[in-house]
Amino acid sequence: MSSEVSAESLVSGLMEHALSAACAASVRAAVTLGLPEALGDESATADELASAVGVRPGALRRLLRSLTSYGVFAETPAGSFAHTDKSLVLREDSPNSVKYLVLWCTEPWLWSLWGDLDEAVRTGGEVFTRAHGRKFYEQLHSEWPESARTFQRAMTQQTRVSALAIADMLPLSGAGTIADVGGGQGLVLGTLLERHPEARGFLLDLPDVVANADPRLYPGGELADRVRLVPGDCQREISVEADVYLFKNILGADDDASVRILRNAVRAAPPGAQMVIVENFVDDGPGQRLASALDLRMLLVIGGQKHTRAGLLAIAERAGLTVRNVRPVDSSLHMIEATAPR
């Protein structure tokens, strides 16, 4: 340590890390209070915003002070507050809205679990079941319906952000059929089918997920005649034959389960079918910090994980795939292009 200044800076930085829950809580409060929607195109004072959302002006100023320190809203020289790029995407009507992603990352039931991270690291498994008496998804869908709705909206927003990027780079020349495995509501599949009018698609996911598919894919939608909705569990069986199989952010269980999903696809696939895996790497690219945080959350909640680059490639090879290429989709996602055995 070279000086007292550097020592003070070190302590200050570590204190900020230790108190970083205040950042998460501030952003959640902004969303739940409706601040992004209450602030229009023109700046507004804290008093005006407090009146609009029904809170105490003094307390709101304190919240805004925290938010502006992270670039969420900005304070003008006159002392009023204006939108920034970060605060705008918290609006529900923003084309790139992350409102429900922010809510999902800060759900109240999650806060106490972070305090048990040391136990999760000690055992290598999830701590959710011990805290709530049942596995996460069972608890979510049976006891927390509002949180379950937030989850579905968050996954839709997450997919919407990446769907166009994936469609731009996914190699589909000559592909007649696409199977989106664990594809949620089918936003990526719908985008791909719009780009490739000659292609047809299968959307595979759990029954209650495909029951709420993107309106474009559902009976009566503009893409419905080119899509088949396939309810089921990809860890048990993948029942469709396709030219391309897409796996986006679904290989987050343990390694054996991830291999099982890919092998199920290999069993269904014609020889040489394309296998495209889109995932976060915890050790590669500018999105490492985000991926590492998601990785720890998955450990706490379901005992799952985000993978290293080498780890995910090893999973693909264990499943019998031949990896052809690995490239970034955006700052946090990578695409592995592979083929099934011939």
Secondary structure, 3 states (H helix, E strand, C coil): CCCHHHHHHHHHHHHHHHCCHHHHHHHHHHHHHCHHHHCCCCCECHHHHHHHHCCCHHHHHHHHHHHHHCCCCEECCCCCEECCHHHHCCCCCCCCCCHHHHHHHCCHHHHHHHCCHHHHHHHCCCCHHHHHCCCHHHHHHHHCHHHHHHHHHHHHHHHHHHHHHHHHHCCCCCCCEEEEECCCCCHHHHHHHHHCCCCEEEEEECHHHHCCCCCCCCCCCCCHHHEEEEECCCCCCCCCCCCEEEEECCCCCCHHHHHHHHHHHHHHCCCCCEEEEEECECCCCCCHHHHHHHHHHHHHHHCCCCECHHHHHHHHHHCCCEEEEEEECCCCCEEEEEECCC
